[in-house]
Amino acid sequence: MKYFIVVAFCMGLKCALSQGVGEWTWMKGDSTYANDYTDMHSYGLKGTYSDSIIVPKIYGSACWSKGHRLYLLGGSTPDLISYVSSSQNTMWKYNIDSNKWCWLKGEEFNDQSYSSFDYWGIQGIGDSITFPIHRENSAYCTDNDGNFWLFGGYIQDDLWKYDVATNIWTWMKGPFNMSHHYGTQGVPDSLNNPPPGQFGQMWTDKQGNLWLYGGVAPS
C-alpha cells in the first residue's frame, strides 16, 4: 500500500495518507503550536534512531525521500510570543517502517556555532565535517543518482550536494557574500551564479541537468 507523508512541523505533526483508503493517520508529534524557543524537543544521540526523539517545531525545511526514509534539513522555529523565528541547520532522518526519528547531522536547537564558514570546506570536495549553514525556504531536489541537492535560502546563494550512502555534504558552488552573476543568457560560464532567494523551485531532467526557477529575493 502506498502512502503520502505530510510533515507539518509548525505543529510538530506528521501524518500519513493511505492512497488506497484515502484516510489520514496521525503518526508522530503533538497537535499544539510552538509558543517559544523553549518548546519541548529532544535530539537523542546523533546517528541513532529512538522513540524518545522529539523534533523541534519548524517550518521552511528542505525535504527529500529515499526508499522508506524521509529527510529534513534546516527550517525555522516559530515563536508566537516575540514573533521572531530562528533558523536551524539540523538534519533529520525518519524511518517510515519503524516510525522513529534520527538526528543525522548538524547542531542542536538554535546553536549558531555552525554559522562559521569553517564548515564549508573546499568547494567540490566532500568531507564529514562540511555542512550547510542555517537556512530556511531553500530550493531542493533529488538527482537521477539519488543524491540530494540544496540551493540558497533566505540570504544564501550556495549550492550543496548530499550523498546518502556516505552521509557527506559537498559545497558545490556559490560564494559567501550573497553576490551573483548572470553572465550571457543561454551561455554557460563558470563565473555564473544565481542570486540568493527563498521559495525557489529546483529539479533535474533525464539528462541529469539541474534546473532552478524563481524565488523571493531577501529584503
Buried (B, 14 or more C-beta within 10 A) or exposed (E): EEBEBEBEBBBBBBBBBEEEEEEEEEBBBEEEEBEEBEBEBEBBEBEEBBEEBBBBBBBBBBBBEBEEBBBBBBBBBBBEEEEEBBBBBBBBBBBBEEEBBBBBBBBBBBEEEBEEEEBBBEBEEBBEEBBBBBBBBBBBBBBEEEBBBBBBBBBBBBBBBBBBEEBBBBBBBBEEEBEBEEEEEEEEEEEEBBBBBBBBEBBBEEEEEBEBEEBEEBE
